[in-house]
Amino acid sequence: MPRRLYWVYMMTNKRHTVLYIGVTNSIERRSGEHKTHFDPKSFTARYNAEKLVWYEVHSSVTAAIKREKQIKKWNRPWKERLINAMNPEWKDLAEGGLVG
């Protein structure tokens, strides 16, 4: 049986004024849902947070949720440091197969 993976991730808008943090078991599917405004009333749809700028992979859903909750409590500069360490140009990691 293949091992399941879970992603903690951050989405932002074009001007990088909004950060959304989430957890998923399929980063490709989930980032696609954010881009297409799958749920038009969601935070990411309302604020056009369609750009995947950071992610972290975990082997347990418990660890991923714990990390998501931890990062959500952080101030903006700490979150930006995480993004800058992985993706200094804040490129959309969901485009061109950069996720994985």
N, C-alpha and C positions, 0 to 999 in steps of 0.2 A: 504494500500500500504506500503510495507516494506521500511524502511528508508535506503537510500544509504549511504555507507561509502567510504571514500577516504583515501589512505595511502600516506604519504611522506616516502621515504625509502632510504637507502644507501646500495650499493653493493660494494664489493671489490674483489681483486684477492687473490690468495693463499698467497702471500708474504705481503699483506696489503699495497702495494705501491701506489695503485690507489683507489680513492673514486668516486663513481658515485651517484648522487642524482636525484631521480625521483618522479613522482606522478602517482598513478594508482587507478582505482576503483576495482581492483581485484589483491591483492598481490600474491595470489597463482599462478594465470595465468601469471602475469608479471614476477615474479621471475623465473618461468619455462621457459619463453621466453628468459630471459637472460642466463640461464644455457644451453639452446640448441642452442644459437646463432641464434635465429629466424631471425634477421636481421644481416647477416654476416659483413656488413659494419658499424655497429653501434659502438659507443665508447666502450660499455661493451664487445662486441665480439672481437674487436681489442686488448683490454687490458685484456681479460679473467676475467672480473669482474663478477663472477658467484656466489658469496657468499653474501647472504643477512645478514647484520650484525646489522641493526637498522631499526626501523620503528616507525611511529607515526600515529594514526588514527584521522581523522577529519570527521565531519558530513556535511561539505559543501566543494564543489570543490574550491570555491573561497578562503576559509581559507587554504586549502591544498596547492594551488598554491602560495599563499602569503608566507606560511611557507617555501616552497621549495626555492623560490627566496631569502628569508632571509638567509637560511642556505648556499646556494650556494655562498653567499658573504663572509661567515666566513672563517677565516684562518684554517689551518689543525688542530692545537691543540684544537680549539673549537669543531670541528666536532668529533675529537677523544674522547673528554669528553662526548659528547652525546652518542656515541657508548659504551664507558666504563661504563656509568651509567646504561645502559640497559643490556649490554652483555660484561662483562669484559674479557671473554675468546675469544671474537670475533668468536663464533660458528656460523655456518650457521643456521639461524633461520627458514629457509624454509625446513630444514630436520627434520623429526620426528614430524611434526605437531606442531612446536613451535610457529608458527604465529597464531594470532587470537585474 
